[in-house]
Amino acid sequence: MGVNFKKFYPKKWSWYSPPGITAVADQQTVEQIVANLLTNASKYSPANSVVTLILKQSPQQTTIQICDQGMGISFEEKKHIFERFYRSNNVRGSVAGTGLGLAIAAQLAALNQLKLTVSNNVPHGSIFSLIFENRN
């Protein structure tokens, strides 16, 4: 990826990527999805926390993960976070946003036959995974 993610996420972050990872997808679209996820991680994490971007690959898939140390997302809210204009009750009025970022990211992922998921980051926070199925 050729984008400078630092402009989207000016706080502390780390990057883990073994050499030689490849995936086939539209670069601009993937960069927009990752930028949206990094922006969210920045907005919803404490100022002194670190967001981690991890690339990993298996024979079946390539995955980009954005792991934050924020407040996390409840089980009930996970059902709705990829819907347009959805905003959690505990952030409305306190965190700027329109509720479109994750909906756009999910739509872009679907258009590129990618999968976007969310899981818990233990002990707190969220992990967003962008999954590319390896095609032979």
DSSP file (Angstrom, degrees, kcal/mol; ACC not computed):
  #  RESIDUE AA STRUCTURE BP1 BP2  ACC     N-H-->O    O-->H-N    N-H-->O    O-->H-N    TCO  KAPPA ALPHA  PHI   PSI    X-CA   Y-CA   Z-CA
    1    1 A M              0   0    0      0, 0.0    27,-0.0     0, 0.0    26,-0.0   0.000 360.0 360.0 360.0 135.3    0.0    0.0    0.0
    2    2 A G        +     0   0    0      2,-0.1     2,-0.2    25,-0.0    25,-0.0   0.360 360.0 108.5-100.4   5.3    1.4    3.4   -1.0
    3    3 A V        -     0   0    0      1,-0.1     2,-1.1     2,-0.0     3,-0.1  -0.548  69.9-125.6 -86.3 149.3   -0.6    5.7    1.3
    4    4 A N    >   -     0   0    0     -2,-0.2     3,-1.4     1,-0.2     4,-0.4  -0.786  25.2-174.6 -91.1  95.9    0.8    7.5    4.3
    5    5 A F  G >> S+     0   0    0     -2,-1.1     4,-1.8     1,-0.3     3,-1.1   0.678  71.3  81.4 -67.8 -16.2   -1.5    6.3    7.0
    6    6 A K  G 34 S+     0   0    0      1,-0.3    -1,-0.3     2,-0.2    -2,-0.0   0.828  85.6  58.6 -58.6 -31.9    0.2    8.7    9.5
    7    7 A K  G <4 S+     0   0    0     -3,-1.4    -1,-0.3     1,-0.2    -2,-0.2   0.795 110.5  42.3 -69.8 -25.9   -1.9   11.6    8.1
    8    8 A F  T <4 S+     0   0    0     -3,-1.1    -2,-0.2    -4,-0.4    -1,-0.2   0.755 127.3  30.8 -86.3 -26.6   -5.1    9.7    9.0
    9    9 A Y     <  +     0   0    0     -4,-1.8    -1,-0.3     1,-0.1    -2,-0.1  -0.773  62.6 171.9-136.2  87.9   -3.9    8.5   12.4
   10   10 A P        +     0   0    0      0, 0.0     3,-0.1     0, 0.0    -1,-0.1   0.538  56.3  84.6 -79.0  -5.2   -1.4   11.0   14.0
   11   11 A K  S    S-     0   0    0      1,-0.2     2,-0.2    -5,-0.0    37,-0.1  -0.070  97.0 -56.8 -84.1-170.5   -1.3    9.1   17.3
   12   12 A K        +     0   0    0     37,-0.4    39,-1.7    35,-0.4     2,-0.3  -0.470  65.0 158.4 -70.1 135.7    0.9    6.2   18.4
   13   13 A W  E     -a   51   0A   0     37,-0.2     2,-0.3    -2,-0.2    39,-0.2  -0.987  25.0-149.4-153.3 156.8    0.6    3.1   16.2
   14   14 A S  E     -a   52   0A   0     37,-2.4    39,-2.8    -2,-0.3     2,-0.4  -0.876   6.9-149.2-127.3 161.2    2.6    0.0   15.5
   15   15 A W  E     -a   53   0A   0     -2,-0.3     2,-0.5    37,-0.2    39,-0.2  -0.997   8.5-173.1-135.6 127.6    2.8   -2.2   12.4
   16   16 A Y  E     +a   54   0A   0     37,-2.6    39,-2.9    -2,-0.4    -2,-0.0  -0.986  19.8 150.0-124.3 122.2    3.5   -5.9   12.2
   17   17 A S        -     0   0    0     -2,-0.5    39,-0.1    37,-0.2     3,-0.1  -0.863  35.4-140.9-154.1 114.8    4.0   -7.5    8.8
   18   18 A P    >   -     0   0    0      0, 0.0     3,-0.8     0, 0.0    -2,-0.0  -0.407  44.3 -92.5 -65.8 154.3    6.1  -10.5    7.8
   19   19 A P  T 3  S+     0   0    0      0, 0.0     0, 0.0     0, 0.0     0, 0.0  -0.295 102.3  31.3 -67.8 153.0    7.9  -10.1    4.5
   20   20 A G  T 3  S+     0   0    0      1,-0.2     2,-0.3    -3,-0.1    -3,-0.0   0.570  71.4 152.8  84.1  10.3    6.3  -11.2    1.2
   21   21 A I    <   +     0   0    0     -3,-0.8     2,-0.3    34,-0.0    -1,-0.2  -0.587  17.7 174.6 -76.3 132.4    2.6  -10.8    2.0
   22   22 A T        +     0   0    0     -2,-0.3     2,-0.3     2,-0.0     0, 0.0  -0.948  12.8 176.9-135.0 156.8    0.6  -10.2   -1.1
   23   23 A A        -     0   0    0     -2,-0.3     2,-0.6     2,-0.1   111,-0.1  -0.978  27.4-126.5-153.9 152.7   -3.1   -9.8   -1.9
   24   24 A V        +     0   0    0     -2,-0.3     2,-0.3     2,-0.0   111,-0.0  -0.915  57.5 109.2-106.5 117.0   -5.1   -9.1   -5.1
   25   25 A A  S    S-     0   0    0     -2,-0.6     2,-0.6   107,-0.0    -2,-0.1  -0.965  76.6 -69.4-169.7 169.7   -7.5   -6.2   -4.7
   26   26 A D     >  -     0   0    0     -2,-0.3     4,-2.4     1,-0.2     5,-0.2  -0.655  42.4-150.6 -73.7 115.9   -8.1   -2.6   -5.8
   27   27 A Q  H  > S+     0   0    0     -2,-0.6     4,-2.7     1,-0.2     5,-0.2   0.890  92.3  51.4 -58.7 -45.2   -5.4   -0.6   -4.0
   28   28 A Q  H  > S+     0   0    0      1,-0.2     4,-2.0     2,-0.2    -1,-0.2   0.900 111.6  47.9 -61.2 -41.6   -7.4    2.6   -3.7
   29   29 A T  H  > S+     0   0    0      2,-0.2     4,-2.4     1,-0.2    -1,-0.2   0.929 112.2  48.2 -64.9 -46.3  -10.3    0.8   -2.2
   30   30 A V  H  X S+     0   0    0     -4,-2.4     4,-2.7     1,-0.2     5,-0.2   0.908 110.7  52.1 -62.6 -41.3   -8.2   -1.1    0.4
   31   31 A E  H  X S+     0   0    0     -4,-2.7     4,-2.5    -5,-0.2    -1,-0.2   0.894 109.7  49.4 -61.6 -39.4   -6.5    2.1    1.3
   32   32 A Q  H  X S+     0   0    0     -4,-2.0     4,-2.4     2,-0.2    -2,-0.2   0.908 111.4  48.7 -66.5 -41.4   -9.8    3.8    1.9
   33   33 A I  H  X S+     0   0    0     -4,-2.4     4,-2.3     2,-0.2    -2,-0.2   0.951 114.3  45.1 -62.0 -49.3  -11.1    0.9    4.1
   34   34 A V  H  X S+     0   0    0     -4,-2.7     4,-2.8     1,-0.2     5,-0.2   0.897 111.5  53.0 -64.0 -40.4   -7.9    0.9    6.2
   35   35 A A  H  X S+     0   0    0     -4,-2.5     4,-2.4    -5,-0.2    -1,-0.2   0.913 109.5  49.4 -60.5 -42.3   -7.9    4.7    6.5
   36   36 A N  H  X S+     0   0    0     -4,-2.4     4,-2.3     2,-0.2    -2,-0.2   0.922 112.8  47.3 -61.4 -43.6  -11.6    4.5    7.8
   37   37 A L  H  X S+     0   0    0     -4,-2.3     4,-2.5     2,-0.2    -2,-0.2   0.894 112.8  48.1 -67.6 -39.6  -10.6    1.8   10.3
   38   38 A L  H  X S+     0   0    0     -4,-2.8     4,-2.2     2,-0.2    -1,-0.2   0.887 110.5  52.3 -67.1 -38.0   -7.5    3.8   11.5
   39   39 A T  H  X S+     0   0    0     -4,-2.4     4,-2.3    -5,-0.2    -2,-0.2   0.930 111.4  46.4 -62.4 -45.0   -9.6    6.9   11.8
   40   40 A N  H  X S+     0   0    0     -4,-2.3     4,-2.5     1,-0.2    -2,-0.2   0.930 110.7  52.3 -62.2 -44.9  -12.2    5.1   13.9
   41   41 A A  H  X S+     0   0    0     -4,-2.5     4,-0.6     1,-0.2    -1,-0.2   0.891 110.9  49.2 -58.4 -38.8   -9.5    3.5   16.1
   42   42 A S  H >< S+     0   0    0     -4,-2.2     3,-0.6     1,-0.2    -1,-0.2   0.915 113.3  45.5 -65.6 -44.1   -8.0    7.0   16.6
   43   43 A K  H 3< S+     0   0    0     -4,-2.3    -2,-0.2     1,-0.2    -1,-0.2   0.848 118.2  40.9 -68.9 -34.7  -11.4    8.5   17.6
   44   44 A Y  H 3< S+     0   0    0     -4,-2.5    27,-0.9    -5,-0.2    -1,-0.2   0.325 100.7  82.0-102.6   7.7  -12.5    5.7   19.9
   45   45 A S  S << S-     0   0    0     -4,-0.6    25,-0.2    -3,-0.6     6,-0.1  -0.829  87.4 -95.9-111.4 151.3   -9.2    5.0   21.7
   46   46 A P    >   -     0   0    0      0, 0.0     3,-1.8     0, 0.0    23,-0.1  -0.271  38.9-111.7 -59.5 151.1   -7.6    6.8   24.7
   47   47 A A  T 3  S+     0   0    0      1,-0.3   -35,-0.4    -4,-0.1    -2,-0.0   0.806 115.1  46.5 -57.0 -34.1   -5.0    9.4   23.7
   48   48 A N  T 3  S+     0   0    0    -37,-0.1    -1,-0.3     2,-0.1     2,-0.1   0.355  92.6 104.4 -94.0   6.6   -2.1    7.5   25.1
   49   49 A S    <   -     0   0    0     -3,-1.8     2,-0.4     1,-0.0   -37,-0.4  -0.379  65.9-125.8 -86.8 166.8   -3.0    4.1   23.6
   50   50 A V        -     0   0    0     -2,-0.1     2,-0.4   -39,-0.1   -37,-0.2  -0.937  11.0-150.3-114.1 132.8   -1.4    2.4   20.7
   51   51 A V  E     -a   13   0A   0    -39,-1.7   -37,-2.4    -2,-0.4     2,-0.5  -0.870  16.8-150.7 -98.3 135.3   -3.3    1.1   17.6
   52   52 A T  E     -aB  14  67A   0     15,-2.6    15,-3.1    -2,-0.4     2,-0.5  -0.916   8.9-161.3-113.8 130.8   -1.7   -1.9   16.0
   53   53 A L  E     -aB  15  66A   0    -39,-2.8   -37,-2.6    -2,-0.5     2,-0.4  -0.953  16.7-172.5-108.0 122.2   -2.0   -2.8   12.3
   54   54 A I  E     -aB  16  65A   0     11,-2.7    11,-3.0    -2,-0.5     2,-0.5  -0.957  12.1-165.4-121.3 131.2   -1.2   -6.4   11.6
   55   55 A L  E     + B   0  64A   0    -39,-2.9     2,-0.3    -2,-0.4     9,-0.2  -0.956  19.7 165.2-109.9 134.1   -0.8   -8.1    8.2
   56   56 A K  E     - B   0  63A   0      7,-2.2     7,-3.1    -2,-0.5     2,-0.4  -0.989  16.4-160.8-147.0 156.4   -0.8  -11.9    8.1
   57   57 A Q  E     + B   0  62A   0     -2,-0.3     5,-0.2     5,-0.2    -2,-0.0  -0.999   9.7 175.3-142.2 139.1   -1.2  -14.6    5.5
   58   58 A S        -     0   0    0      3,-3.1    76,-0.1    -2,-0.4    -2,-0.0  -0.773  53.0 -93.8-125.1 174.4   -2.1  -18.2    5.4
   59   59 A P  S    S+     0   0    0      0, 0.0     3,-0.1     0, 0.0    -2,-0.0   0.807 126.2  42.9 -59.9 -26.4   -2.6  -20.5    2.4
   60   60 A Q  S    S+     0   0    0      1,-0.2    74,-2.8    73,-0.1     2,-0.3   0.803 122.7   1.9 -90.4 -31.3   -6.3  -19.7    2.5
   61   61 A Q  E     - C   0 133A   0     72,-0.3    -3,-3.1     2,-0.0     2,-0.4  -0.988  49.2-134.8-156.8 160.2   -6.4  -16.0    3.2
   62   62 A T  E     -BC  57 132A   0     70,-2.6    70,-3.3    -2,-0.3     2,-0.4  -0.959  30.6-164.8-115.2 138.4   -4.6  -12.7    3.7
   63   63 A T  E     -BC  56 131A   0     -7,-3.1    -7,-2.2    -2,-0.4     2,-0.5  -0.983  18.3-162.9-132.4 135.9   -5.8  -10.5    6.6
   64   64 A I  E     -BC  55 130A   0     66,-2.3    66,-3.1    -2,-0.4     2,-0.4  -0.980  21.0-169.4-108.9 124.9   -5.3   -6.9    7.6
   65   65 A Q  E     -BC  54 129A   0    -11,-3.0   -11,-2.7    -2,-0.5     2,-0.5  -0.951  15.8-163.1-118.7 137.2   -6.2   -6.3   11.3
   66   66 A I  E     -BC  53 128A   0     62,-2.5    62,-2.4    -2,-0.4     2,-0.5  -0.976  15.8-169.5-115.2 115.0   -6.6   -3.0   13.1
   67   67 A C  E     -BC  52 127A   0    -15,-3.1   -15,-2.6    -2,-0.5     2,-0.2  -0.916   6.1-178.8-111.4 122.7   -6.5   -3.5   16.8
   68   68 A D        -     0   0    0     58,-2.8   -17,-0.1    -2,-0.5    58,-0.1  -0.699  31.0-139.1-115.7 171.7   -7.4   -0.7   19.2
   69   69 A Q        +     0   0    0     -2,-0.2    56,-0.2    56,-0.2   -18,-0.1  -0.125  61.3 124.2-118.2  32.9   -7.5   -0.3   22.9
   70   70 A G  S    S-     0   0    0    -25,-0.2   -25,-0.2    56,-0.1     3,-0.1   0.223  82.0 -69.7 -79.2-157.2  -10.7    1.7   23.1
   71   71 A M  S    S-     0   0    0    -27,-0.9   -26,-0.1     1,-0.2    54,-0.1   0.617  71.1-133.0 -76.3 -13.8  -14.0    1.0   24.9
   72   72 A G        -     0   0    0    -28,-0.2     2,-0.4    52,-0.1    -1,-0.2  -0.147  17.8 -87.5  83.2 174.9  -14.9   -1.9   22.8
   73   73 A I        -     0   0    0     52,-0.4     5,-0.1    -3,-0.1    -1,-0.0  -0.992  36.9-121.7-129.1 128.0  -18.3   -2.7   21.1
   74   74 A S     >  -     0   0    0     -2,-0.4     4,-2.0     1,-0.1    -2,-0.0  -0.216  26.1-111.4 -66.5 158.9  -21.1   -4.6   22.8
   75   75 A F  H  > S+     0   0    0      1,-0.2     4,-0.6     2,-0.2    -1,-0.1   0.907 118.8  50.0 -55.4 -44.9  -22.5   -7.8   21.3
   76   76 A E  H >4 S+     0   0    0      1,-0.2     3,-0.8     2,-0.2     4,-0.2   0.894 110.2  49.2 -64.7 -41.0  -25.8   -6.0   20.5
   77   77 A E  H >> S+     0   0    0      1,-0.2     3,-2.1     2,-0.2     4,-1.5   0.808  97.1  69.4 -70.5 -28.9  -24.1   -3.1   18.8
   78   78 A K  H 3< S+     0   0    0     -4,-2.0     4,-0.3     1,-0.3    -1,-0.2   0.783  92.0  61.9 -59.5 -25.3  -21.9   -5.4   16.7
   79   79 A K  T << S+     0   0    0     -3,-0.8    -1,-0.3    -4,-0.6    -2,-0.2   0.697 116.1  29.4 -70.2 -18.2  -25.1   -6.3   14.8
   80   80 A H  T X4 S+     0   0    0     -3,-2.1     3,-2.4    -4,-0.2    -2,-0.2   0.541  86.4  97.0-120.7 -11.4  -25.5   -2.7   13.7
   81   81 A I  T 3< S+     0   0    0     -4,-1.5    21,-0.2     1,-0.3    22,-0.1   0.712  85.5  53.7 -64.6 -19.6  -22.1   -1.0   13.4
   82   82 A F  T 3  S+     0   0    0     -4,-0.3    -1,-0.3    20,-0.1     2,-0.3   0.360  88.0 104.5 -93.4   6.5  -21.9   -1.6    9.6
   83   83 A E  S X  S-     0   0    0     -3,-2.4     3,-1.5     1,-0.1    20,-0.3  -0.625  84.7 -96.8 -84.9 145.1  -25.3    0.0    9.0
   84   84 A R  T 3  S+     0   0    0     -2,-0.3    16,-0.2     1,-0.2     3,-0.1  -0.374 103.6   4.3 -62.3 137.2  -25.5    3.5    7.6
   85   85 A F  T 3  S+     0   0    0     14,-1.6     2,-0.4     1,-0.2    -1,-0.2   0.478  88.9 147.5  68.6   7.2  -25.8    6.3   10.2
   86   86 A Y    <   +     0   0    0     -3,-1.5     2,-0.4    13,-0.8    -1,-0.2  -0.588  18.9 174.2 -74.9 130.5  -25.6    4.0   13.1
   87   87 A R        -     0   0    0     -2,-0.4     5,-0.1    -3,-0.1    10,-0.0  -0.999  33.3-113.3-134.6 134.7  -23.9    5.5   16.2
   88   88 A S    >>  -     0   0    0     -2,-0.4     3,-1.6     1,-0.1     4,-1.3  -0.335  22.4-124.8 -63.8 144.4  -23.6    3.9   19.6
   89   89 A N  T 34 S+     0   0    0      1,-0.3     3,-0.1     2,-0.2    -1,-0.1   0.844 108.4  59.2 -58.8 -33.9  -25.6    5.5   22.4
   90   90 A N  T 34 S+     0   0    0      1,-0.2    -1,-0.3     3,-0.0    -2,-0.1   0.508 112.3  37.7 -80.2  -1.3  -22.5    5.9   24.5
   91   91 A V  T X> S+     0   0    0     -3,-1.6     4,-2.2     3,-0.1     3,-1.9   0.534  81.2 116.6-120.6 -12.7  -20.6    8.0   21.9
   92   92 A R  T 3< S+     0   0    0     -4,-1.3     4,-0.1     1,-0.3    -5,-0.0  -0.378  91.9   7.3 -59.2 128.1  -23.4   10.2   20.4
   93   93 A G  T 34 S+     0   0    0      2,-0.4    -1,-0.3    -2,-0.1     3,-0.1   0.205 126.7  64.6  85.8 -16.9  -22.6   13.8   21.2
   94   94 A S  T <4 S+     0   0    0     -3,-1.9     2,-0.4     1,-0.3    -2,-0.2   0.673 100.0  44.0-110.9 -23.0  -19.1   13.0   22.7
   95   95 A V  S  < S-     0   0    0     -4,-2.2    -2,-0.4     2,-0.1    -1,-0.3  -0.990  86.7-121.6-125.7 124.7  -17.3   11.6   19.6
   96   96 A A        +     0   0    0     -2,-0.4     2,-0.2    -3,-0.1   -53,-0.0  -0.294  57.8 104.8 -63.8 144.8  -17.5   13.4   16.2
   97   97 A G        -     0   0    0      1,-0.1    -2,-0.1     2,-0.0   -10,-0.0  -0.821  60.4-128.0 158.7 165.7  -18.9   11.4   13.3
   98   98 A T        -     0   0    0     -2,-0.2    -1,-0.1   -12,-0.0   -11,-0.0   0.526  49.6-113.3-111.7 -11.8  -21.8   10.7   11.0
   99   99 A G  S    S+     0   0    0    -15,-0.1   -14,-1.6   -14,-0.1   -13,-0.8   0.708  91.9 102.2  82.5  20.3  -22.1    6.9   11.3
  100  100 A L     >  +     0   0    0    -16,-0.2     4,-2.8   -15,-0.2     5,-0.3   0.677  52.8  80.8-107.2 -22.6  -21.0    6.4    7.7
  101  101 A G  H  > S+     0   0    0      1,-0.2     4,-2.4     2,-0.2     5,-0.1   0.904  98.8  38.5 -55.8 -51.1  -17.4    5.3    8.0
  102  102 A L  H  > S+     0   0    0      2,-0.2     4,-2.5     1,-0.2    -1,-0.2   0.840 115.2  54.5 -71.4 -32.4  -17.9    1.6    8.8
  103  103 A A  H  > S+     0   0    0    -20,-0.3     4,-2.2     2,-0.2    -2,-0.2   0.919 111.2  45.3 -65.1 -42.6  -20.9    1.4    6.4
  104  104 A I  H  X S+     0   0    0     -4,-2.8     4,-2.7     2,-0.2     5,-0.2   0.929 113.0  50.5 -64.9 -45.5  -18.7    2.7    3.6
  105  105 A A  H  X S+     0   0    0     -4,-2.4     4,-2.3    -5,-0.3    -2,-0.2   0.914 111.7  47.8 -59.3 -43.7  -15.9    0.4    4.6
  106  106 A A  H  X S+     0   0    0     -4,-2.5     4,-2.4     2,-0.2    -1,-0.2   0.898 112.3  49.0 -65.6 -40.5  -18.2   -2.6    4.6
  107  107 A Q  H  X S+     0   0    0     -4,-2.2     4,-2.4     2,-0.2    -2,-0.2   0.915 111.7  48.7 -66.0 -42.8  -19.7   -1.7    1.2
  108  108 A L  H  X S+     0   0    0     -4,-2.7     4,-1.2     2,-0.2    -2,-0.2   0.898 111.2  51.1 -62.9 -40.0  -16.3   -1.3   -0.3
  109  109 A A  H ><>S+     0   0    0     -4,-2.3     5,-3.2    -5,-0.2     3,-0.5   0.941 110.8  48.0 -61.7 -46.8  -15.2   -4.6    1.1
  110  110 A A  H ><5S+     0   0    0     -4,-2.4     3,-1.6     1,-0.2    -2,-0.2   0.896 107.6  55.0 -62.4 -40.7  -18.3   -6.3   -0.3
  111  111 A L  H 3<5S+     0   0    0     -4,-2.4    -1,-0.2     1,-0.3    -2,-0.2   0.783 112.3  44.4 -63.3 -26.3  -17.8   -4.8   -3.8
  112  112 A N  T <<5S-     0   0    0     -4,-1.2    -1,-0.3    -3,-0.5    -2,-0.2   0.215 117.7-111.7-101.6  13.2  -14.2   -6.2   -3.8
  113  113 A Q  T < 5S+     0   0    0     -3,-1.6    20,-0.5     1,-0.2     2,-0.3   0.870  74.8 135.1  56.3  40.4  -15.3   -9.6   -2.5
  114  114 A L      < -     0   0    0     -5,-3.2     2,-0.5    -6,-0.1    -1,-0.2  -0.737  51.9-128.5-109.5 162.6  -13.5   -9.0    0.8
  115  115 A K  E     -D  131   0A   0     16,-2.1    16,-3.3    -2,-0.3     2,-0.5  -0.957  15.0-163.5-116.8 131.8  -14.9   -9.7    4.3
  116  116 A L  E     +D  130   0A   0     -2,-0.5     2,-0.3    14,-0.2    14,-0.2  -0.968  19.6 168.6-115.6 121.7  -14.9   -7.1    7.1
  117  117 A T  E     -D  129   0A   0     12,-2.4    12,-2.1    -2,-0.5     2,-0.4  -0.826  22.7-146.9-128.1 165.5  -15.4   -8.4   10.6
  118  118 A V  E     +D  128   0A   0     -2,-0.3     2,-0.3    10,-0.2    10,-0.2  -0.996  20.8 165.6-133.3 141.2  -15.1   -7.1   14.1
  119  119 A S  E     -D  127   0A   0      8,-2.1     8,-2.7    -2,-0.4     2,-0.2  -0.903  41.2 -80.7-143.2 172.5  -14.1   -9.0   17.3
  120  120 A N  E     -D  126   0A   0     -2,-0.3     2,-0.7     6,-0.2     6,-0.3  -0.530  28.1-145.8 -79.2 142.7  -13.1   -8.2   20.8
  121  121 A N        -     0   0    0      4,-1.9    -1,-0.0    -2,-0.2   -54,-0.0  -0.935  41.1-105.6-105.6 108.0   -9.5   -7.1   21.7
  122  122 A V  S    S+     0   0    0     -2,-0.7     4,-0.0     1,-0.3    -2,-0.0  -0.613  99.5  15.7 -81.5 132.5   -8.8   -8.6   25.1
  123  123 A P  S    S-     0   0    0      0, 0.0     2,-0.3     0, 0.0    -1,-0.3  -0.982 138.0 -24.1 -87.4 -17.5   -8.7   -7.0   27.7
  124  124 A H  S    S+     0   0    0    -56,-0.1     2,-0.2    -4,-0.1   -53,-0.1  -0.995  95.6  44.2-155.1 153.7  -10.4   -4.1   26.0
  125  125 A G  S    S-     0   0    0     -2,-0.3    -4,-1.9   -56,-0.2   -52,-0.4  -0.662  71.0 -77.5 112.5-169.3  -10.9   -2.6   22.6
  126  126 A S  E     - D   0 120A   0     -6,-0.3   -58,-2.8    -2,-0.2     2,-0.5  -0.929  18.9-148.3-134.3 154.8  -11.8   -3.9   19.1
  127  127 A I  E     -CD  67 119A   0     -8,-2.7    -8,-2.1    -2,-0.3     2,-0.5  -0.985  12.1-164.1-123.8 118.0  -10.1   -5.8   16.3
  128  128 A F  E     -CD  66 118A   0    -62,-2.4   -62,-2.5    -2,-0.5     2,-0.5  -0.900  10.3-162.5 -99.8 129.0  -11.4   -5.0   12.8
  129  129 A S  E     -CD  65 117A   0    -12,-2.1   -12,-2.4    -2,-0.5     2,-0.6  -0.954  12.8-162.5-118.6 126.8  -10.2   -7.6   10.2
  130  130 A L  E     -CD  64 116A   0    -66,-3.1   -66,-2.3    -2,-0.5     2,-0.5  -0.942  21.5-160.3-105.0 115.8  -10.2   -7.1    6.5
  131  131 A I  E     -CD  63 115A   0    -16,-3.3   -16,-2.1    -2,-0.6     2,-0.6  -0.863  14.1-167.4-112.7 126.7  -10.0  -10.6    4.9
  132  132 A F  E     -C   62   0A   0    -70,-3.3   -70,-2.6    -2,-0.5     2,-0.4  -0.948  20.4-138.3-107.0 118.1   -8.9  -11.4    1.4
  133  133 A E  E     -C   61   0A   0     -2,-0.6     2,-0.4   -20,-0.5   -72,-0.3  -0.664  24.5-121.6 -76.5 127.0   -9.6  -15.0    0.3
  134  134 A N        -     0   0    0    -74,-2.8     2,-0.5    -2,-0.4    -1,-0.1  -0.569  28.2-157.7 -72.6 124.5   -6.6  -16.3   -1.6
  135  135 A R              0   0    0     -2,-0.4    -1,-0.0     1,-0.1   -74,-0.0  -0.880 360.0 360.0-106.7 133.1   -7.7  -17.4   -5.1
  136  136 A N              0   0    0     -2,-0.5    -1,-0.1     0, 0.0    -2,-0.0   0.441 360.0 360.0 -90.5 360.0   -5.6  -19.8   -7.1
